[in-house]
Amino acid sequence: MIPSNSAFAEDYLRQALEQQEENLIRQQAINAGIADADVGKPTDLNTLKAKWENRAESRADRAI
């Protein structure tokens, strides 16, 4: 049985909005990286890895 109370709906919508925002941020970062590469400014792999690890840590901190 699927819960149908307002708290469940609010939590579901909050999570959906957070996921949509994260997807938008990720897509913007990808587009920025592609634009940099198109003009001859590639980003070092270690720099990219550090940025995404920092984002993952920030996301984990928000979940607590």
N, C-alpha and C positions, 0 to 999 in steps of 0.2 A: 504494500500500500504506500502511496506517495503522500508525504505530509502536505497539507494545504493551508497551513496557518500563515499569518502575515510575516512572522519572524523568518520563516523558511523562505518566503518569497523575497523579502528584503535582503537576506544573506545571499541568495542566488543571484539577484540583480547586482549586488555589490561586487560579487566575484566576477560576474560577466563583464561589468564595466572595467574592473581592474585588468582583466585579461585583454580586453579591447585596447586599453591604454598602453599596456605592455607591448602588444602587437604593433601599435602605431609607432611607439618609440623605437622598436626593433627595425621596422621598415624604414623609418627616417635615418637611422644609423647606417643601414645597408645602402640607401640611396646616396648618403653623403660619401660613403666609401667608394661607391661606383663613380661618383662625380670627381672625386680626388684622383682616382686611377685614370679616368678619361683625360685628365689634364696633366698626367705624368707625375702624380704625387702619390705613389703607392705607400701604404702604411705597413710598417714592420709587423710580422706575425706576433712577436712577443708583446708589442704594444696593444694589438687587438685582443690578444688573450687576456692581458691585464685589465683592459676596459670591461670585457664581458665578465670576468671573475668579480670585479668590483660591483657590477650591476647585480650579479647573482647574490653576493653578500648583502647588498642593500635590500634586495627583495626578501632575503631570509630574515633580516632584521625587522622588516615591517610585519612579517608574519607572526612574530613573537608577541 
